[in-house]
Amino acid sequence: MSKDKLHLTISSANGDWENDFPPDQPIHAVKTTAMAHLHMDPSQADQFILTLNGQELNETKSLTECNVPDGAILILERRDVTKIGT
C-alpha cells in the first residue's frame, strides 16, 4: 500500500505545524521548510535537528529511508545537547 504523501506534524518551541510531504523528501528539506513555516530562520538549520521517538533523523536520507510513518510527530530541537551513542 503506497501513499503519495505522508501527513506529519513538526513540533518545536515555536509551535506545531502540520503538512503533507512526499515520502522521498529529504529530512533536511523537511526541516528547512518547517522552520520557515514556524517563523524560524532556515539559514540556521544546521543548529537544529529533527527527531522521531527521541532518535535524530539522518538529514541526507529521505522520510522513507528513515522509516518515518504517516501521521508521525517529528520534534525540531536545537543541536546544543550532545547525545552519546547512535
N, C-alpha and C positions, 0 to 999 in steps of 0.2 A: 504494500500500500504506500504509494508515493504522494507526497504533498508538494504543491507548488511553493508554499510559503510556510514559515514557522512563526507562530504568534508568540512573541517574547515580551517580558516586562524587564526593563532595565531599572534597577533601584539604586539610588545614590543619596548622598547627604542633601542634594539639591531637589530631591523629589523622585517620583517614578514616572516612567514613560513606557507606553505600550506601543508596539509596532509589529508589522509583519515583515519578515526578512526572507530572502531566498536561501535555501539550505546550503548553497555553495558560497555564500557570503563569507569573506574572511573575518575573523574575530576583530582584527584591527579596524576594519571598516565599520563594523557594528559599533565598536567603542567610539570612534570619532563622530559618527552620525548621532549616536545617543548623546554625546557631550554637547553637540551643537543644539539639540532639542532641549537639553536640560540647562541651557544658558551657561555652559562651561566653555572655556576656550579650547577648541580642538587642537591647537598648536601645543598645548600642554599634555597631550595624550600620553607621552612617554612617562609621565609622572603617575599614571593610573593603570589599573589592571581590571579585567573582568573576571569574576569568579562564578563558578557553579558548584553549589554544595561545598563551599569552602576551598575548592581547588582552582588555582589560577589556570585560565584557558590560554593555550598556545596561540599567540596572535598571528602566526604565519599559517595557521590551519583554518579550515572552514568550519562553520557550525556543525555540519555533518561529520567531519573528521574528528571533531571534539565531542561527538555524541550528545549534542545539545538537543533535548527533546522539545517537541511542540508544547507550548504553554509554560516553558521554564522561566524562572526568575533569575536573572543574572545580576550580580552585585558589582557596581562600579565603585572601586575604592582606591585610595591613594596607595602608591607603591612604597611609601615610607616604611611600613612594617616589614622587617626582614623575616621571611619564613624559612625555617630549616627543613631540608628534605624536599622530595618531589612527589 
